[in-house]
Amino acid sequence: MPNEPFIPDQFNAAEYFIDRHIVEGREGNIAIEYAGGTVTYGELYKKVNQFGNGLKKIGIQKSDRVVLLLLDSPEFAVSFFGAIKVGAVPIPVNTLLMPSDYEYILNDSRARVIVVNNTLLSKIESIQKEHLHYLEHIFVTGTESVNVQSFGVFLADQSDFLTPAPTGKDDMAFWLYSSGSTGAPKACVHLQHDMVICSEYYARGIMHMTEHDRCFSVSKLFFAYGLGNALYYPFAVGGTTILLAGSPKPEIVFDIIQKYRPTLFFSVPSNYAALLDYADQKAGAALDISSIHYGVSAGETLPVALFNRFKARFNIDILDGIGCTEALQAFISNRPGDIRPGSSGKIIPGYEVKILDDDGAPAKTGEPGNLFVKSAATCAYYWNQPEKTKESIQGEWLRTGDKYYEDGDGYFWYVGRADDMMKCSGVWVSPIEIEAVLVQHPAVFEAAVVGELDKNELMKPVAYITLRSGYKEGQELRKELEQFVTERLPVYKRPRRIEFMTELPRTATGKIQRFKLRQDQVGQ
């Protein structure tokens, strides 16, 4: 097992991931490639300094929060590391949420600043100003309009030299919001040293990444998975990240791979399935993705059939693994030369993992239990949620909420969630949140949502509902309900199938038994 990397007590993550490359002579190396061109490490260093100086000028101090509602772009890297460099705390947030979600996050985090892309600005502007209790500044990227505080204009007015704030390795660096079992997001507080731990153990230790690697991630930067893949992993080694601002439609993904020639490709199972389906439809088209040495998958279990199909079609191995927002990145993974399709792989050296039964005793080999991980990169706590912190972070161990078993060869196999959460398209989805929207429709009396595997063995939400008197089931009502949910929740939370029932299964105390609905699916 490798030793934990040495990190001095006084440590600033921006200095490690940005400034160090200037000192080591990589200022001319390409840090970012995107549709708008390229950004060198030298150019990135100056813009990070400009944003940091700008924050200081408007009175932002150590530990003040800065929300980032941004597409994958150079501005994301600039604002993320610029905030960290002055000791402020950037909070990347999901770009697919509703205004009510952003209102909650802005107030819960007490953020004084938000940096938002101009295409997303309406989501913030639709929130009544009197409902935002802490927000003082809105900087808008992608525009130089005089009607808003332009991010570009703001940077241009600042000095490009900045001494890093004297933060400690255990100071807050950034937060990531993770959905809870009730659907209410909770902020995972990550520290200055966390990204270094993950980079050393996975990027260098498992992938053997170097400055010659070019990373392309379908998973976006606001996810913990994407933040590592497309930002601090390549920046840890002086490599290049390839950023896609828009939706990762298969034809776009193939175009980017063929144009920019990444060496490492990070995605989720549902996207690998979409790429294969597209390739099957375009059987005669030239789809050259041979620059990719390895694909990486996380977010949900990669089915064996999907691994085999991708390997047969493109001759590229996909390395599946498991991580979580609380642990920041992967702690169990398949690795080059050691792949067991269908499993999450083996423990990544540097981490410790244990599986306990419901009584807290170690589970026997081959027997499912509750998965715990011990990592120096685990979040310190959930912001303002002490009870949730105590439930999940038990001493040095993080209870992940996953059910796993370990086989006799040291490979780990996913069994399911310890609760009713579903992971759809790599994102945790709460059934309660979808149910709460469905019952707002005048036709719906009750609703229960569970996960169902589609033809590619990927998890999708399915809704079982009972109707109010006077309403009749049918395809027209199904479409109406789907549209109703789509208008109120992100698209990945829309039920892929709606079933009408006369009554929902319940316990003696009246609780809906979702497991019986899942059993009924298996029996169909």
C-alpha positions as CSV (number, residue, x, y, z in Angstrom):
1,M,0.0,0.0,0.0
2,P,1.4,3.4,-1.0
3,N,2.2,5.9,1.7
4,E,-0.1,8.9,2.0
5,P,1.4,11.7,0.0
6,F,3.2,14.3,2.1
7,I,1.3,17.5,2.2
8,P,2.7,20.4,4.4
9,D,0.6,21.9,7.1
10,Q,0.4,25.2,5.2
11,F,-1.1,24.2,1.8
12,N,-3.2,25.8,-0.9
13,A,-4.7,23.5,-3.5
14,A,-4.6,26.2,-6.2
15,E,-0.9,26.6,-5.7
16,Y,-0.5,22.8,-6.2
17,F,-2.7,22.4,-9.3
18,I,-2.0,25.7,-11.0
19,D,1.0,27.7,-9.8
20,R,3.3,24.6,-9.6
21,H,3.3,24.2,-13.4
22,I,4.7,27.7,-13.9
23,V,7.5,27.0,-11.5
24,E,8.2,23.7,-13.2
25,G,8.3,25.2,-16.7
26,R,5.0,24.1,-18.1
27,E,3.5,27.5,-18.7
28,G,3.4,26.9,-22.4
29,N,1.7,23.5,-22.1
30,I,-2.0,23.2,-23.1
31,A,-4.2,22.9,-20.0
32,I,-7.6,23.2,-21.7
33,E,-8.9,22.5,-25.2
34,Y,-12.5,23.4,-26.0
35,A,-14.7,24.7,-28.9
36,G,-13.4,28.2,-28.4
37,G,-9.7,27.3,-28.6
38,T,-7.0,26.5,-26.1
39,V,-5.8,27.7,-22.7
40,T,-2.2,27.2,-21.6
41,Y,-1.1,26.8,-18.0
42,G,0.4,30.2,-18.2
43,E,-2.8,31.8,-19.4
44,L,-4.8,29.9,-16.8
45,Y,-2.5,31.0,-14.0
46,K,-3.0,34.7,-14.9
47,K,-6.8,34.4,-15.1
48,V,-7.0,32.5,-11.8
49,N,-5.0,35.3,-10.2
50,Q,-7.3,37.9,-11.8
51,F,-10.4,36.3,-10.4
52,G,-8.9,35.8,-7.0
53,N,-7.8,39.5,-6.9
54,G,-11.3,40.5,-8.0
55,L,-12.9,38.5,-5.1
56,K,-10.6,40.2,-2.7
57,K,-11.5,43.6,-4.1
58,I,-15.2,43.1,-3.5
59,G,-14.5,42.0,0.1
60,I,-14.6,38.2,-0.2
61,Q,-12.7,36.6,2.7
62,K,-11.4,33.2,3.8
63,S,-14.2,30.6,4.0
64,D,-16.7,32.8,2.1
65,R,-18.7,30.7,-0.4
66,V,-18.8,31.2,-4.1
67,V,-21.4,29.2,-6.1
68,L,-20.5,28.1,-9.6
69,L,-23.4,27.5,-12.0
70,L,-21.3,27.0,-15.0
71,L,-21.0,24.8,-18.1
72,D,-17.8,22.9,-18.6
73,S,-15.5,25.7,-19.7
74,P,-12.3,27.6,-19.0
75,E,-14.3,29.9,-16.8
76,F,-15.1,27.0,-14.5
77,A,-11.4,26.2,-13.9
78,V,-10.7,29.9,-13.4
79,S,-13.4,30.6,-10.9
80,F,-12.9,27.2,-9.0
81,F,-9.2,27.7,-8.5
82,G,-9.3,31.5,-8.2
83,A,-11.7,31.2,-5.3
84,I,-9.5,28.5,-3.6
85,K,-6.4,30.6,-4.1
86,V,-7.8,33.4,-1.9
87,G,-9.1,31.0,0.7
88,A,-12.8,31.2,-0.5
89,V,-14.9,28.1,-1.0
90,P,-16.2,27.4,-4.5
91,I,-19.4,25.3,-4.8
92,P,-20.0,23.8,-8.2
93,V,-23.7,23.0,-8.7
94,N,-25.7,20.9,-11.1
95,T,-26.8,22.9,-14.1
96,L,-30.0,20.8,-14.6
97,L,-31.8,21.9,-11.4
98,M,-34.8,24.1,-10.9
99,P,-34.8,27.7,-9.5
100,S,-36.2,26.4,-6.2
101,D,-33.1,24.1,-5.9
102,Y,-30.7,27.0,-6.5
103,E,-32.6,29.1,-4.0
104,Y,-32.1,26.4,-1.4
105,I,-28.4,26.0,-2.1
106,L,-27.6,29.7,-2.2
107,N,-29.3,30.2,1.2
108,D,-28.0,26.9,2.8
109,S,-24.4,27.7,1.7
110,R,-24.8,31.4,2.6
111,A,-22.9,32.2,-0.6
112,R,-22.1,35.8,-1.2
113,V,-21.2,35.3,-4.9
114,I,-22.4,33.3,-7.8
115,V,-20.7,32.9,-11.1
116,V,-23.3,31.8,-13.7
117,N,-23.3,31.1,-17.4
118,N,-25.5,33.5,-19.4
119,T,-27.7,30.6,-20.7
120,L,-28.5,29.7,-17.1
121,L,-28.9,33.2,-15.7
122,S,-32.8,33.1,-16.0
123,K,-32.9,30.4,-13.4
124,I,-31.3,32.7,-10.9
125,E,-33.2,35.8,-12.0
126,S,-36.5,34.0,-11.5
127,I,-35.8,33.7,-7.8
128,Q,-37.3,36.6,-5.9
129,K,-34.5,38.8,-4.5
130,E,-36.0,38.9,-1.1
131,H,-35.8,35.1,-0.9
132,L,-32.0,35.2,-1.3
133,H,-30.6,36.2,2.1
134,Y,-26.9,36.3,1.5
135,L,-26.2,36.7,-2.2
136,E,-24.4,40.0,-3.0
137,H,-22.8,39.5,-6.4
138,I,-23.8,37.8,-9.7
139,F,-21.0,37.5,-12.3
140,V,-22.2,36.3,-15.7
141,T,-19.9,34.4,-18.2
142,G,-20.4,34.3,-21.9
143,T,-21.5,37.9,-22.3
144,E,-20.2,41.4,-22.1
145,S,-23.6,43.0,-21.7
146,V,-23.7,46.2,-19.7
147,N,-26.9,45.0,-18.1
148,V,-25.1,42.4,-16.0
149,Q,-21.7,42.1,-14.2
150,S,-19.7,40.4,-16.9
151,F,-17.2,37.8,-15.7
152,G,-14.8,38.7,-18.5
153,V,-14.9,42.5,-17.8
154,F,-14.5,41.8,-14.1
155,L,-11.3,39.8,-14.8
156,A,-9.9,42.4,-17.2
157,D,-9.8,45.0,-14.4
158,Q,-7.7,42.9,-12.1
159,S,-4.0,42.3,-11.6
160,D,-2.7,38.9,-12.8
161,F,-0.3,38.4,-9.9
162,L,-1.6,36.9,-6.6
163,T,0.1,35.3,-3.6
164,P,-1.9,32.3,-2.4
165,A,-3.8,32.7,0.8
166,P,-1.9,31.0,3.7
167,T,-4.5,28.2,4.1
168,G,-3.8,24.9,6.0
169,K,-4.1,21.5,4.5
170,D,-7.2,20.9,6.7
171,D,-8.9,24.1,5.8
172,M,-12.1,24.0,3.7
173,A,-11.3,24.1,-0.1
174,F,-14.7,23.4,-1.8
175,W,-18.1,21.9,-1.3
176,L,-20.1,19.5,-3.4
177,Y,-23.8,19.0,-2.9
178,S,-25.1,15.4,-2.7
179,S,-28.7,14.4,-2.7
180,G,-30.0,12.7,0.4
181,S,-32.7,10.0,0.8
182,T,-35.4,12.6,1.0
183,G,-34.1,14.5,-2.0
184,A,-32.9,17.4,0.0
185,P,-29.3,18.1,-1.0
186,K,-26.5,18.1,1.6
187,A,-23.1,19.8,1.2
188,C,-20.0,17.7,1.5
189,V,-17.2,19.8,2.9
190,H,-13.9,18.9,1.2
191,L,-10.5,20.1,2.4
192,Q,-7.4,21.5,0.7
193,H,-5.6,18.2,0.6
194,D,-8.4,16.0,-0.7
195,M,-7.8,16.5,-4.4
196,V,-4.2,15.6,-4.0
197,I,-5.0,12.4,-2.3
198,C,-7.3,11.3,-5.1
199,S,-4.8,12.3,-7.8
200,E,-2.0,10.4,-6.2
201,Y,-3.9,7.2,-5.5
202,Y,-5.9,7.0,-8.8
203,A,-4.6,9.3,-11.5
204,R,-1.0,8.4,-10.9
205,G,-1.4,5.1,-9.0
206,I,-4.0,3.3,-11.1
207,M,-4.0,5.2,-14.5
208,H,-0.3,6.1,-14.5
209,M,-1.3,9.5,-15.9
210,T,1.4,11.9,-17.2
211,E,1.6,15.3,-18.8
212,H,1.2,13.7,-22.2
213,D,-2.4,12.4,-21.4
214,R,-5.4,14.1,-22.8
215,C,-8.6,13.6,-20.7
216,F,-12.2,13.8,-22.0
217,S,-15.0,13.3,-19.6
218,V,-18.7,13.0,-20.5
219,S,-19.6,13.4,-16.8
220,K,-19.7,17.2,-16.1
221,L,-17.4,19.2,-13.8
222,F,-20.1,19.8,-11.2
223,F,-20.1,16.1,-10.4
224,A,-17.4,14.7,-8.1
225,Y,-16.6,12.2,-10.8
226,G,-16.3,14.8,-13.5
227,L,-14.4,17.2,-11.3
228,G,-11.6,14.7,-11.0
229,N,-11.6,13.3,-14.5
230,A,-11.7,16.7,-16.3
231,L,-10.0,19.1,-13.9
232,Y,-7.7,18.1,-11.1
233,Y,-6.5,14.8,-12.5
234,P,-5.0,16.3,-15.6
235,F,-3.9,19.4,-13.7
236,A,-2.2,17.2,-11.1
237,V,0.2,15.9,-13.8
238,G,0.3,18.8,-16.2
239,G,-1.8,17.1,-18.8
240,T,-4.7,18.4,-21.0
241,T,-8.4,18.4,-20.4
242,I,-10.9,18.5,-23.3
243,L,-14.1,20.3,-22.3
244,L,-17.6,19.9,-23.8
245,A,-20.0,22.6,-22.7
246,G,-23.1,21.1,-24.2
247,S,-25.0,17.8,-24.0
248,P,-22.9,14.7,-24.7
249,K,-25.0,13.4,-27.6
250,P,-23.3,10.4,-29.2
251,E,-22.6,12.1,-32.5
252,I,-20.9,15.0,-30.6
253,V,-18.9,12.7,-28.4
254,F,-17.6,10.8,-31.4
255,D,-16.7,14.1,-33.2
256,I,-14.8,15.4,-30.2
257,I,-12.8,12.1,-29.8
258,Q,-11.9,12.1,-33.5
259,K,-11.0,15.8,-33.5
260,Y,-9.1,16.2,-30.2
261,R,-7.8,12.6,-29.8
262,P,-8.0,12.0,-26.0
263,T,-6.0,9.2,-24.5
264,L,-8.4,8.7,-21.6
265,F,-12.2,8.7,-21.8
266,F,-14.4,9.0,-18.7
267,S,-18.1,8.3,-19.0
268,V,-21.0,6.5,-17.4
269,P,-22.7,3.2,-18.5
270,S,-25.8,4.9,-20.0
271,N,-23.5,7.0,-22.3
272,Y,-21.5,3.9,-23.3
273,A,-24.8,2.3,-24.3
274,A,-25.8,5.3,-26.3
275,L,-22.5,5.4,-28.1
276,L,-22.9,1.7,-29.1
277,D,-26.4,2.2,-30.3
278,Y,-25.3,5.1,-32.4
279,A,-22.4,3.1,-33.8
280,D,-24.8,0.3,-34.7
281,Q,-27.0,2.8,-36.6
282,K,-24.0,4.2,-38.4
283,A,-22.4,0.9,-39.1
284,G,-20.7,2.1,-42.3
285,A,-19.4,5.3,-40.8
286,A,-15.8,5.9,-39.9
287,L,-15.7,6.1,-36.1
288,D,-12.1,6.2,-35.2
289,I,-11.6,6.4,-31.4
290,S,-8.3,4.5,-31.4
291,S,-6.5,7.3,-29.6
292,I,-8.2,6.2,-26.3
293,H,-6.0,3.9,-24.2
294,Y,-8.7,3.1,-21.7
295,G,-12.3,4.0,-21.0
296,V,-13.4,4.6,-17.4
297,S,-16.9,4.1,-16.0
298,A,-18.5,5.0,-12.7
299,G,-21.8,6.3,-11.4
300,E,-23.7,3.0,-11.8
301,T,-22.6,-0.6,-12.3
302,L,-21.3,-1.4,-15.8
303,P,-23.2,-4.5,-17.1
304,V,-21.0,-7.3,-18.4
305,A,-22.8,-7.3,-21.7
306,L,-22.1,-3.6,-22.2
307,F,-18.4,-4.1,-21.4
308,N,-18.2,-7.0,-23.9
309,R,-20.0,-5.1,-26.7
310,F,-17.8,-2.0,-26.3
311,K,-14.7,-4.1,-26.2
312,A,-15.8,-6.1,-29.3
313,R,-16.7,-2.9,-31.3
314,F,-13.8,-0.7,-30.4
315,N,-11.1,-2.9,-28.8
316,I,-11.0,-0.6,-25.8
317,D,-11.3,-1.9,-22.2
318,I,-13.6,0.0,-19.8
319,L,-12.4,0.2,-16.2
320,D,-15.4,0.2,-13.9
321,G,-15.2,1.5,-10.3
322,I,-17.1,3.0,-7.4
323,G,-16.7,6.3,-5.7
324,C,-19.0,8.8,-4.1
325,T,-19.3,12.5,-3.5
326,E,-18.4,12.1,0.2
327,A,-15.2,10.2,-0.7
328,L,-14.6,12.6,-3.7
329,Q,-13.5,9.9,-6.2
330,A,-13.0,6.2,-6.8
331,F,-11.8,4.0,-4.0
332,I,-12.5,0.6,-5.6
333,S,-11.7,0.1,-9.3
334,N,-10.7,-2.3,-12.1
335,R,-7.4,-1.4,-13.5
336,P,-5.3,-1.8,-16.6
337,G,-4.3,-5.5,-16.9
338,D,-6.7,-6.5,-14.0
339,I,-10.3,-6.4,-15.1
340,R,-13.2,-8.6,-13.9
341,P,-16.2,-7.5,-16.0
342,G,-19.3,-7.0,-13.9
343,S,-17.4,-6.2,-10.7
344,S,-16.3,-2.8,-9.4
345,G,-12.7,-4.2,-9.2
346,K,-10.4,-4.2,-6.2
347,I,-9.5,-1.7,-3.5
348,I,-7.3,1.1,-4.8
349,P,-4.0,1.1,-2.8
350,G,-4.2,3.9,-0.3
351,Y,-7.8,3.2,0.7
352,E,-9.3,0.8,3.2
353,V,-12.6,-0.9,2.8
354,K,-14.8,-3.2,4.9
355,I,-18.1,-4.9,4.6
356,L,-20.2,-5.3,7.7
357,D,-23.5,-7.1,8.2
358,D,-26.5,-5.3,9.7
359,D,-25.3,-6.2,13.2
360,G,-21.9,-4.5,12.6
361,A,-20.0,-7.8,12.3
362,P,-17.6,-8.4,9.3
363,A,-19.4,-10.1,6.5
364,K,-18.0,-13.4,5.3
365,T,-16.5,-13.8,1.8
366,G,-19.3,-13.8,-0.7
367,E,-21.9,-12.5,1.7
368,P,-23.5,-9.1,1.0
369,G,-23.2,-6.3,3.6
370,N,-22.9,-2.6,4.1
371,L,-19.9,-1.0,2.5
372,F,-17.6,1.3,4.5
373,V,-14.5,3.1,3.2
374,K,-11.6,4.8,5.1
375,S,-9.9,7.6,3.2
376,A,-7.9,10.8,3.9
377,A,-10.1,12.4,1.1
378,T,-13.4,11.8,2.8
379,C,-15.4,15.0,3.4
380,A,-15.0,16.4,6.8
381,Y,-18.7,16.6,7.4
382,Y,-22.0,17.7,5.9
383,W,-22.6,21.4,6.2
384,N,-25.2,22.3,8.9
385,Q,-26.4,18.7,9.1
386,P,-24.8,17.1,12.2
387,E,-27.2,14.2,12.4
388,K,-26.6,13.2,8.8
389,T,-22.9,13.5,9.5
390,K,-23.0,11.1,12.4
391,E,-25.0,8.6,10.4
392,S,-22.6,8.5,7.5
393,I,-19.2,9.4,8.9
394,Q,-18.5,7.0,11.8
395,G,-15.0,7.9,13.1
396,E,-12.5,7.3,10.3
397,W,-15.0,5.3,8.3
398,L,-17.6,6.5,5.8
399,R,-20.8,4.4,5.4
400,T,-21.5,4.6,1.7
401,G,-25.1,3.3,1.7
402,D,-24.2,0.6,-0.8
403,K,-24.6,-3.1,-0.4
404,Y,-21.6,-5.1,-1.6
405,Y,-19.8,-8.4,-1.3
406,E,-16.2,-9.4,-1.8
407,D,-15.3,-12.6,-3.6
408,G,-12.4,-14.9,-2.8
409,D,-10.1,-13.1,-5.3
410,G,-10.6,-9.6,-3.7
411,Y,-13.0,-8.3,-6.3
412,F,-16.0,-6.3,-5.1
413,W,-19.6,-6.8,-6.4
414,Y,-22.4,-4.4,-6.1
415,V,-25.7,-5.7,-4.8
416,G,-27.9,-2.6,-4.4
417,R,-28.6,0.4,-2.2
418,A,-29.2,0.2,1.5
419,D,-32.1,2.6,0.9
420,D,-34.5,3.3,-2.0
421,M,-32.3,5.7,-3.8
422,M,-31.7,5.0,-7.5
423,K,-28.7,6.0,-9.6
424,C,-29.9,7.0,-13.1
425,S,-27.5,8.3,-15.7
426,G,-24.9,8.4,-13.0
427,V,-26.9,10.7,-10.7
428,W,-28.6,9.8,-7.4
429,V,-32.4,10.1,-7.8
430,S,-34.8,10.1,-4.8
431,P,-38.1,8.3,-5.4
432,I,-39.7,10.6,-2.8
433,E,-38.9,13.7,-4.9
434,I,-40.5,12.3,-8.0
435,E,-43.5,11.0,-6.0
436,A,-44.0,14.5,-4.5
437,V,-44.3,16.0,-8.0
438,L,-46.6,13.3,-9.3
439,V,-49.1,13.7,-6.5
440,Q,-49.4,17.4,-7.4
441,H,-51.2,16.4,-10.6
442,P,-55.0,16.5,-10.0
443,A,-55.4,13.0,-11.4
444,V,-53.0,11.3,-9.1
445,F,-54.1,10.0,-5.7
446,E,-50.9,8.1,-4.7
447,A,-47.5,7.4,-6.3
448,A,-44.6,5.1,-5.7
449,V,-41.4,5.2,-7.7
450,V,-38.8,2.5,-8.0
451,G,-35.8,1.7,-10.3
452,E,-36.1,-0.7,-13.3
453,L,-33.3,-2.0,-15.5
454,D,-33.8,-1.1,-19.2
455,K,-32.6,-3.2,-22.2
456,N,-29.0,-2.2,-21.5
457,E,-29.3,-3.2,-17.8
458,L,-29.2,0.5,-16.7
459,M,-31.4,1.9,-14.0
460,K,-34.4,4.1,-14.9
461,P,-37.2,5.4,-12.7
462,V,-40.6,3.8,-13.0
463,A,-43.8,5.2,-11.4
464,Y,-46.7,3.2,-10.0
465,I,-49.8,5.4,-9.4
466,T,-53.4,5.2,-8.3
467,L,-55.9,7.7,-9.7
468,R,-58.4,9.9,-8.1
469,S,-62.1,9.3,-8.7
470,G,-63.3,10.5,-12.1
471,Y,-60.0,9.9,-13.9
472,K,-59.3,7.1,-16.3
473,E,-56.0,5.5,-17.1
474,G,-54.6,5.5,-20.6
475,Q,-51.8,6.5,-22.9
476,E,-53.0,10.1,-23.1
477,L,-52.8,10.5,-19.3
478,R,-49.4,8.8,-19.3
479,K,-48.0,11.4,-21.7
480,E,-49.6,14.2,-19.7
481,L,-48.0,13.0,-16.5
482,E,-44.6,12.6,-18.1
483,Q,-44.8,16.2,-19.3
484,F,-46.0,17.3,-15.9
485,V,-42.9,15.9,-14.3
486,T,-40.5,17.1,-17.0
487,E,-41.6,20.6,-16.4
488,R,-40.8,20.4,-12.7
489,L,-37.7,18.2,-12.5
490,P,-34.5,17.5,-14.4
491,V,-35.1,15.2,-17.4
492,Y,-33.2,12.3,-15.8
493,K,-35.8,12.1,-13.0
494,R,-38.7,11.7,-15.5
495,P,-40.3,8.2,-15.1
496,R,-39.5,6.1,-18.1
497,R,-42.6,4.1,-17.6
498,I,-45.9,4.8,-15.7
499,E,-48.1,2.0,-14.5
500,F,-51.6,2.4,-13.2
501,M,-52.7,0.4,-10.1
502,T,-55.9,0.0,-8.1
503,E,-53.8,0.2,-4.9
504,L,-50.2,0.2,-3.8
505,P,-48.7,-2.5,-1.6
506,R,-48.3,-1.4,2.1
507,T,-47.0,-2.5,5.4
508,A,-49.4,-3.0,8.4
509,T,-48.5,0.5,9.5
510,G,-49.4,2.0,6.1
511,K,-45.9,2.5,4.6
512,I,-45.6,1.8,0.9
513,Q,-43.5,-1.3,0.2
514,R,-41.4,-0.4,-2.8
515,F,-39.5,-3.6,-2.6
516,K,-42.7,-5.5,-3.6
517,L,-43.0,-3.3,-6.7
518,R,-39.4,-4.2,-7.6
519,Q,-40.2,-7.9,-7.0
520,D,-43.2,-7.6,-9.4
521,Q,-40.9,-6.3,-12.1
522,V,-38.6,-9.3,-11.7
523,G,-41.5,-11.6,-12.0
524,Q,-42.8,-10.0,-15.2
